[in-house]
């Protein structure tokens, strides 16, 4: 099919919009995208709807076949992850239109979360930035395996159990407050598990944990900086094992993550106050390009805030600089984040 048949004049660049119809106000979005495309001198944008059967990978592949110059992901974190998976190792950038409650990658790239016009304008006029992708291979209890990408964080254990226990209807009404209810239900009983893991080419080791998180980025909603040294383009995972023992253990984690990482670390005075602080036993930080984790029994597993069922084992590795992302042109001098 020719570009003219698809609504673009010869030589004009064209955007594809891969959208989740549940997450967007479609008529408003079409109006804003159309206005921005005309002002930027682009051709008429093409539209690809996601579905339960195709959360975005198939739609994005079709957009690439149709010659898209940028793919706009209009939906939640699941849509962004699916689009990124199809764009992996291509030269076509993804542009983010944050929707829903998470918006994890947009938060970590410090993109606008609530200005549709600004986000759309970035798709047509922004600078390209290459970032890392995380790849995971999940082994199930029946020995079957499936492979996925993630952009921000993968988690095994209590973290994923909390997400699995989140009430979707409550989340739609109150957003991230729904996780308070999920935490309360997930914390019942003993959530500690034994895991064996191998980081890069090191010798295997074991830990007793509540949660193990593999981070490509470090910032979570509510401005929680879980992995303060994580950079989205450094080719390295930042990994943390949470292993509290009772209320005092959770209190130590709260002080470390919310107070030290979230408040003190953000100012020169605060960083000076932190000097000499010892790492707490309840948090074990690691770094590496790949990790294999095998829990003693299959555990809940999540990618970028979405549950992916139970995993008997997980292998994760970094695909460095595998995805191009649009950021505002006036922020181009911030590239790359890890410098």
matplotlib code that plots the C-alpha trace (Angstrom):
import matplotlib.pyplot as plt

x = [0.0, 1.4, 2.0, -0.6, -3.2, -2.3, -2.9, 0.6, 2.1, 5.3, 8.3, 6.2, 7.0, 4.1, 3.3, 1.5, -0.7, -1.0, -3.7, -5.6, -9.3, -10.0, -7.3, -7.7, -10.3, -10.1, -11.8, -9.7, -6.6, -7.2, -7.9, -4.6, -2.5, -4.0, -3.3, 0.3, 1.0, -0.2, 1.8, 4.9, 4.5, 4.0, 1.5, -1.8, -1.3, -2.3, -4.2, -3.9, -6.1, -4.9, -7.0, -6.9, -5.5, -3.0, -1.9, 0.3, 3.1, 1.1, -0.3, 3.2, 4.6, 1.9, 2.8, 6.4, 5.4, 3.3, 6.4, 5.8, 8.6, 7.5, 5.1, 3.1, 2.1, -1.2, -2.1, -0.8, 2.4, 1.3, 0.8, 4.2, 5.9, 4.2, 5.1, 8.7, 8.9, 8.0, 10.3, 13.3, 16.5, 14.8, 15.6, 11.9, 11.4, 8.6, 6.8, 4.9, 1.4, 1.0, -2.3, -3.5, -1.9, 1.7, 3.4, 6.7, 9.0, 7.6, 8.3, 11.9, 12.5, 10.9, 8.4, 5.1, 2.4, -0.6, -0.2, -1.5, -0.6, 3.0, 3.4, 1.9, 4.1, 7.2, 6.3, 6.6, 9.4, 11.4, 14.9, 15.6, 17.3, 18.4, 17.8, 18.3, 15.7, 15.4, 14.8, 13.4, 12.9, 10.4, 10.4, 7.0, 6.2, 5.6, 9.0, 7.5, 9.2, 8.2, 10.1, 9.2, 10.8, 10.5, 11.4, 11.5, 11.4, 10.8, 10.0, 9.6, 8.0, 5.9, 6.1, 4.5, 2.1, 0.9, 0.2, -1.6, -3.8, -4.7, -8.4, -8.7, -12.0, -10.6, -7.5, -9.7, -11.4, -8.5, -5.4, -2.2, -4.1, -5.5, -2.1, -2.6, -5.4, -3.3, -0.3, -2.5, -3.7, -0.3, 1.4, -0.7, 1.5, 5.2, 6.2, 9.9, 11.3, 14.7, 16.1, 19.3, 20.7, 23.7, 24.8, 26.8, 29.7, 29.9, 29.4, 25.8, 24.5, 21.4, 19.3, 16.2, 14.0, 10.5, 11.1, 13.8, 13.6, 15.6, 15.8, 16.4, 15.2, 14.9, 11.9, 8.4, 5.1, 4.7, 8.3, 9.8, 13.4, 14.0, 17.3, 19.1, 22.1, 20.0, 20.4, 18.2, 21.1, 24.2, 23.9, 23.6, 20.8, 20.5, 19.0, 17.7, 16.6, 14.2, 14.5, 12.9, 12.2, 9.1, 8.0, 11.4, 12.8, 10.0, 10.7, 14.4, 13.4, 11.0, 13.7, 16.2, 13.9, 11.6, 13.8, 17.4, 16.8, 13.7, 14.6, 18.2, 19.9, 18.2, 20.1, 23.8, 23.2, 21.3, 24.0, 26.5, 24.4, 24.3, 28.1, 29.2, 25.7, 26.0, 23.9, 21.0, 20.8, 17.2, 18.3, 20.9, 22.0, 23.6, 24.6, 25.1, 24.3, 22.4, 20.9, 19.3, 16.9, 15.4, 13.1, 12.5, 8.9, 7.2, 6.5, 4.4, 6.3, 5.7, 7.0, 6.5, 3.6, 1.7, 1.5, 2.9, 1.8, 4.1, 7.7, 9.8, 12.9, 13.7, 16.7, 17.0, 19.6, 20.2, 19.8, 21.8, 20.6, 17.9, 15.1, 14.8, 12.5, 11.3, 12.0, 11.3, 13.8, 14.7, 15.9, 18.2, 21.3, 20.4, 21.3, 22.4, 21.2, 24.1, 26.7]
y = [0.0, 3.4, 6.3, 8.3, 5.6, 5.8, 9.5, 11.0, 13.0, 11.8, 12.8, 13.7, 12.0, 10.2, 9.3, 6.1, 6.2, 2.9, 3.5, 1.6, 2.6, 2.1, 4.6, 7.5, 10.2, 9.3, 12.3, 14.8, 12.8, 12.8, 16.5, 17.3, 14.9, 16.3, 19.9, 19.1, 17.1, 19.9, 22.6, 20.5, 19.8, 16.0, 13.9, 12.6, 10.3, 6.7, 5.0, 1.5, 0.2, -2.3, -5.2, -7.9, -10.2, -7.7, -5.2, -3.4, -5.6, -6.5, -3.0, -1.6, -4.1, -3.1, 0.5, -0.2, -2.1, 0.9, 3.2, 5.0, 7.6, 7.6, 5.5, 7.3, 5.0, 6.2, 4.1, 2.8, 1.1, -2.2, -0.4, 1.3, -2.0, -3.7, -0.9, -0.9, -4.6, -4.3, -1.3, -3.0, -2.5, -0.4, 3.2, 4.3, 6.1, 5.7, 8.8, 8.6, 9.9, 9.1, 7.6, 5.7, 5.7, 4.4, 6.2, 4.7, 5.4, 8.9, 9.7, 8.4, 10.5, 13.5, 13.9, 15.8, 13.6, 15.8, 18.0, 16.3, 19.1, 19.1, 15.4, 15.3, 18.2, 16.2, 13.3, 15.6, 17.9, 16.2, 14.8, 11.1, 9.5, 5.9, 3.9, 0.4, -2.3, -5.2, -8.6, -11.5, -15.1, -16.6, -20.4, -21.7, -24.6, -26.8, -25.9, -23.8, -20.5, -17.1, -13.9, -10.2, -6.8, -4.3, -0.6, 0.2, -2.6, -6.4, -7.9, -11.3, -12.0, -9.7, -6.8, -8.9, -10.5, -7.0, -6.1, -9.4, -8.6, -5.0, -4.5, -3.2, -1.4, 0.3, 1.3, 3.0, 5.0, 6.0, 5.3, 4.3, 4.4, 1.1, -0.4, 0.3, -2.2, -4.7, -4.3, -5.1, -8.3, -9.3, -8.9, -11.6, -14.5, -15.1, -13.7, -14.6, -16.9, -18.4, -17.7, -18.8, -16.3, -15.8, -12.3, -12.1, -14.6, -14.6, -17.7, -18.6, -17.2, -17.5, -15.0, -15.1, -12.3, -10.8, -9.2, -9.0, -6.1, -5.7, -2.1, -0.4, 2.9, 3.8, 6.0, 4.8, 6.6, 8.9, 10.1, 7.0, 6.7, 3.0, 2.7, 6.0, 5.0, 3.5, 5.2, 4.3, 4.2, 2.8, -0.8, -2.1, -3.3, -2.0, -4.7, -4.7, -7.5, -6.4, -8.7, -7.1, -9.1, -7.7, -4.1, -2.7, -4.1, -2.4, 0.8, 0.6, 0.3, 3.2, 5.4, 4.4, 4.7, 7.6, 9.7, 9.1, 8.4, 10.5, 13.6, 13.8, 12.5, 15.3, 18.2, 18.9, 19.4, 16.2, 14.2, 15.6, 14.4, 10.9, 10.5, 7.7, 6.1, 2.4, 0.2, -1.4, -5.2, -5.1, -3.9, -5.6, -3.7, -5.4, -4.3, -6.4, -6.9, -10.2, -12.2, -15.6, -16.1, -19.4, -19.2, -22.3, -22.4, -20.6, -16.9, -14.1, -12.0, -8.5, -6.3, -2.5, -2.9, -5.6, -9.2, -12.0, -15.0, -17.3, -17.9, -21.0, -19.2, -15.9, -14.9, -11.1, -9.3, -5.8, -4.9, -1.7, 1.3, -0.8, 1.8, 5.3, 7.6, 11.1, 13.8, 17.6, 19.3, 21.8, 19.0, 17.4, 18.7, 16.4, 13.3, 10.9, 10.6, 8.5, 11.0]
z = [0.0, -1.0, 1.4, -0.6, 0.1, 3.7, 3.9, 3.5, 0.6, -0.9, 1.2, 4.3, 7.6, 9.2, 12.8, 13.9, 17.1, 18.8, 21.4, 24.1, 23.6, 27.3, 28.4, 26.0, 25.0, 21.3, 19.7, 21.7, 21.0, 17.2, 17.3, 19.2, 17.1, 13.8, 14.8, 15.8, 12.7, 10.4, 12.3, 12.2, 8.5, 8.9, 6.9, 8.2, 11.2, 11.1, 13.9, 15.3, 18.1, 20.7, 22.0, 24.7, 22.1, 20.8, 23.6, 21.1, 19.6, 16.5, 16.0, 16.2, 13.7, 11.3, 11.8, 11.0, 7.9, 6.9, 7.1, 10.4, 11.3, 15.0, 17.0, 19.6, 22.5, 23.9, 26.9, 30.2, 31.1, 29.4, 26.1, 26.3, 27.1, 24.1, 21.7, 22.9, 22.5, 18.8, 18.3, 19.9, 18.0, 15.3, 14.4, 14.8, 18.1, 20.6, 21.9, 25.2, 25.8, 29.5, 30.6, 33.6, 37.1, 36.5, 33.7, 35.0, 32.0, 31.6, 35.3, 35.0, 31.9, 33.6, 30.8, 31.2, 32.8, 32.4, 29.4, 26.3, 23.9, 25.1, 24.9, 21.4, 20.2, 21.5, 19.2, 16.1, 17.2, 19.9, 20.1, 20.0, 23.0, 23.0, 26.3, 27.5, 27.5, 30.0, 28.6, 30.6, 30.0, 32.4, 33.2, 34.4, 36.7, 33.7, 32.2, 29.4, 28.8, 27.5, 26.8, 27.3, 27.6, 30.4, 30.6, 34.3, 36.7, 37.1, 40.5, 42.0, 45.4, 47.6, 45.2, 42.4, 44.9, 45.9, 42.2, 41.7, 44.7, 43.6, 42.9, 39.3, 40.0, 43.1, 41.1, 38.5, 41.2, 43.5, 41.5, 43.5, 46.8, 45.7, 46.5, 50.2, 50.2, 48.2, 50.6, 53.6, 51.9, 50.6, 54.0, 55.7, 56.7, 56.2, 52.8, 53.1, 50.4, 49.7, 46.2, 44.5, 42.0, 39.7, 38.8, 35.5, 35.7, 39.5, 41.6, 42.5, 45.8, 47.9, 50.0, 52.1, 50.8, 50.6, 47.2, 44.5, 42.0, 38.8, 37.8, 34.5, 36.1, 39.8, 40.3, 41.3, 41.6, 44.6, 43.9, 45.6, 44.5, 45.1, 43.1, 43.4, 41.2, 38.3, 34.9, 31.9, 29.4, 31.3, 30.1, 33.7, 36.0, 39.5, 41.6, 45.2, 47.5, 50.3, 53.3, 56.3, 59.5, 61.1, 61.7, 62.5, 59.2, 57.2, 59.1, 58.1, 54.5, 54.8, 56.3, 53.6, 50.6, 51.5, 53.7, 52.5, 48.8, 48.4, 50.4, 51.6, 48.4, 46.3, 47.9, 48.5, 52.2, 52.4, 50.6, 53.1, 56.0, 54.4, 54.3, 56.5, 56.7, 56.7, 54.4, 56.2, 56.3, 55.2, 51.7, 49.6, 46.5, 43.5, 39.9, 36.8, 33.1, 33.7, 36.5, 36.9, 39.8, 41.0, 44.0, 46.2, 45.0, 42.0, 42.9, 41.5, 38.9, 37.5, 34.7, 34.9, 37.3, 35.5, 36.8, 34.6, 36.7, 38.7, 37.8, 38.7, 37.4, 35.7, 33.5, 32.9, 30.8, 29.4, 25.8, 25.8, 23.8, 22.2, 22.1, 20.8, 22.8, 21.9, 24.5, 24.3, 22.0, 24.7, 26.9, 24.3, 26.1, 29.0, 27.0, 28.1, 31.7, 32.8, 31.8]

ax = plt.figure().add_subplot(projection="3d")
ax.plot(x, y, z, "-o")
ax.set_aspect("equal")
plt.show()
